[in-house]
Amino acid sequence: MNALVSERSRLVARPDPGPSPVIETERLRLRPHRFSDAPAIAESLSDFQVARMLARVPAPYDQQDALDWLNRQTANVLPDWTLAITAGDDVHIGCIGIELRHGRWHVGYWLNRFYWGKGLASEAVYAAVERFFRRMPEVTLHSGVFADNPASLRLQEKLGFKVTGCSQIYALARNAMVAHIETRLAAEGLRRPA
């Protein structure tokens, strides 16, 4: 019985940002994922130019991969936020996740390649991180980018993320170890993108 009480106390004491919100920005709507997002997710992540910049996405990527991922995301058993990035027509164009891994909160994101270069990723990441910090102001967020992804590093630096180091991590789509620039951000360092 003491083990059960101890486990329950630990779970109650763990910081939890609450359920994934719906966030409206000037051009985007961030919302929890739906199973109907599977075809759009599969289409975006089957593009190797997108998948190669993500550590945990296999290549090739198909609709069954998307459904398997959505099963985990929609189960609501983790404190993580995994938000669909949608444009005015509510079509899934990308994803931003804030997840608890190994005791630290991590931010990750991707966008369908058709939407690159329009400032949409900056808008989405800022909105999700700003809302997360409203709920969890004491948390430090961790992130990073592959060294051959300077656009994503610029996005993070523009929002206030600071480089903390470099490591090698395994990229599933590339089937190789890749140089990874590690970053972090505290609430007081967050900057609105220009």
C-alpha positions as CSV (number, residue, x, y, z in Angstrom):
1,M,0.0,0.0,0.0
2,N,2.8,2.4,0.8
3,A,4.3,1.9,-2.7
4,L,0.9,2.8,-4.2
5,V,0.6,6.0,-2.0
6,S,4.2,6.9,-2.9
7,E,3.6,6.4,-6.6
8,R,0.3,8.5,-6.5
9,S,2.2,11.3,-4.7
10,R,4.9,11.3,-7.3
11,L,2.4,11.5,-10.1
12,V,0.4,14.3,-8.4
13,A,3.7,16.3,-7.8
14,R,4.9,16.0,-11.4
15,P,4.3,19.2,-13.3
16,D,1.6,18.9,-15.9
17,P,0.6,21.6,-18.4
18,G,-2.9,20.3,-18.7
19,P,-4.6,19.2,-21.9
20,S,-3.5,20.3,-25.3
21,P,-5.1,23.7,-26.0
22,V,-6.5,25.1,-29.2
23,I,-4.5,28.2,-30.1
24,E,-5.4,30.8,-32.8
25,T,-2.8,33.0,-34.4
26,E,-3.0,35.5,-37.1
27,R,-2.7,32.9,-39.9
28,L,-2.9,29.5,-38.1
29,R,-4.9,27.3,-35.8
30,L,-3.1,24.9,-33.6
31,R,-5.3,22.1,-32.3
32,P,-5.1,18.5,-30.9
33,H,-4.6,15.9,-33.6
34,R,-7.5,13.8,-35.1
35,F,-7.4,10.5,-36.9
36,S,-8.6,12.3,-40.0
37,D,-5.2,14.0,-40.1
38,A,-3.5,10.7,-41.1
39,P,-3.4,11.3,-44.9
40,A,-2.0,14.8,-44.6
41,I,0.6,13.6,-42.0
42,A,1.6,10.7,-44.3
43,E,1.9,13.0,-47.3
44,S,4.1,15.5,-45.5
45,L,6.4,13.0,-43.8
46,S,6.7,10.8,-46.9
47,D,8.7,13.8,-48.3
48,F,12.3,12.9,-47.5
49,Q,13.3,16.6,-47.3
50,V,11.0,16.8,-44.3
51,A,11.7,13.4,-42.7
52,R,15.4,13.8,-42.9
53,M,15.3,16.7,-40.5
54,L,13.5,14.6,-37.8
55,A,15.2,12.1,-35.5
56,R,12.3,9.7,-35.0
57,V,10.6,9.5,-38.4
58,P,11.2,6.5,-40.6
59,A,11.7,6.7,-44.4
60,P,9.7,5.7,-46.2
61,Y,6.7,7.0,-44.2
62,D,3.1,5.9,-45.0
63,Q,-0.4,6.3,-43.8
64,Q,-0.1,3.3,-41.4
65,D,2.8,5.0,-39.8
66,A,0.7,8.1,-39.3
67,L,-2.2,6.1,-37.8
68,D,0.1,4.3,-35.4
69,W,1.5,7.6,-34.3
70,L,-2.0,9.1,-33.9
71,N,-3.0,6.2,-31.8
72,R,-0.4,7.1,-29.2
73,Q,-1.0,10.9,-29.5
74,T,-4.8,10.7,-29.1
75,A,-4.7,8.3,-26.1
76,N,-4.3,11.2,-23.7
77,V,-2.1,9.2,-21.3
78,L,0.9,11.5,-21.4
79,P,1.2,15.1,-20.3
80,D,2.6,16.0,-23.7
81,W,1.2,18.5,-26.1
82,T,1.1,17.4,-29.7
83,L,-0.6,20.1,-31.8
84,A,-1.6,20.0,-35.4
85,I,-0.6,23.1,-37.3
86,T,-3.5,24.0,-39.6
87,A,-4.2,26.9,-42.0
88,G,-7.6,28.5,-42.6
89,D,-9.2,25.4,-44.1
90,D,-8.3,23.3,-41.1
91,V,-6.0,21.0,-43.2
92,H,-3.0,19.6,-41.3
93,I,0.2,21.3,-42.6
94,G,2.6,20.5,-39.7
95,C,3.1,19.6,-36.1
96,I,4.5,21.1,-32.9
97,G,5.1,18.9,-29.9
98,I,6.1,19.7,-26.4
99,E,6.9,16.5,-24.7
100,L,8.3,15.3,-21.4
101,R,11.3,13.0,-22.2
102,H,13.8,11.8,-19.6
103,G,12.5,14.4,-17.1
104,R,13.0,17.4,-19.4
105,W,10.5,19.2,-21.6
106,H,11.4,19.1,-25.3
107,V,10.0,21.1,-28.2
108,G,9.9,19.7,-31.7
109,Y,8.2,20.8,-34.9
110,W,7.9,20.2,-38.6
111,L,6.0,21.7,-41.5
112,N,5.0,20.4,-44.9
113,R,7.7,21.5,-47.4
114,F,5.1,23.5,-49.4
115,Y,4.7,25.9,-46.5
116,W,8.4,26.5,-45.8
117,G,9.8,30.0,-46.0
118,K,6.6,31.8,-45.1
119,G,7.2,32.4,-41.4
120,L,4.5,29.9,-40.4
121,A,6.8,27.6,-38.3
122,S,8.0,30.6,-36.3
123,E,4.4,31.7,-35.8
124,A,3.3,28.3,-34.7
125,V,6.3,27.5,-32.4
126,Y,6.1,30.9,-30.7
127,A,2.3,30.5,-30.1
128,A,2.7,27.0,-28.6
129,V,5.7,27.9,-26.5
130,E,4.2,31.1,-25.2
131,R,1.0,29.2,-24.1
132,F,3.0,26.5,-22.6
133,F,5.1,29.0,-20.5
134,R,1.8,30.6,-19.3
135,R,1.0,27.2,-17.7
136,M,4.5,26.1,-16.8
137,P,6.6,29.3,-16.2
138,E,9.3,27.6,-14.2
139,V,10.2,25.0,-16.9
140,T,13.2,25.2,-19.2
141,L,12.4,24.0,-22.7
142,H,15.0,22.0,-24.6
143,S,15.2,21.6,-28.4
144,G,17.7,21.3,-31.1
145,V,18.3,21.0,-34.8
146,F,20.5,18.9,-37.1
147,A,23.6,20.9,-38.0
148,D,22.6,20.9,-41.7
149,N,19.3,22.6,-40.9
150,P,20.3,26.3,-40.5
151,A,16.8,27.6,-41.2
152,S,15.5,25.8,-38.1
153,L,18.4,27.1,-36.0
154,R,17.6,30.6,-37.1
155,L,14.0,30.1,-36.2
156,Q,15.0,29.0,-32.7
157,E,17.5,31.8,-32.2
158,K,14.9,34.3,-33.3
159,L,12.6,33.1,-30.6
160,G,15.3,33.3,-27.9
161,F,16.6,29.7,-27.8
162,K,20.3,29.6,-26.8
163,V,22.8,27.0,-28.2
164,T,24.0,24.8,-25.3
165,G,26.1,22.2,-27.1
166,C,26.5,19.7,-29.9
167,S,26.1,16.0,-30.0
168,Q,25.6,13.1,-32.4
169,I,22.1,11.6,-32.5
170,Y,20.7,8.8,-34.6
171,A,18.3,10.0,-37.4
172,L,16.0,7.1,-38.4
173,A,15.1,8.4,-41.9
174,R,18.8,8.8,-42.7
175,N,19.8,5.6,-40.9
176,A,22.9,7.4,-39.6
177,M,24.3,9.4,-36.8
178,V,24.0,13.1,-37.4
179,A,25.5,16.2,-35.8
180,H,22.8,17.8,-33.6
181,I,23.0,21.4,-32.1
182,E,21.2,21.4,-28.7
183,T,19.3,24.5,-27.6
184,R,17.2,25.6,-24.6
185,L,14.8,28.4,-23.6
186,A,13.5,29.7,-20.3
187,A,10.2,31.7,-20.2
188,E,11.9,35.0,-19.7
189,G,14.0,34.5,-22.8
190,L,11.1,34.0,-25.2
191,R,10.9,36.6,-28.0
192,R,8.0,37.2,-30.4
193,P,9.2,36.7,-34.0
194,A,9.4,39.9,-36.1
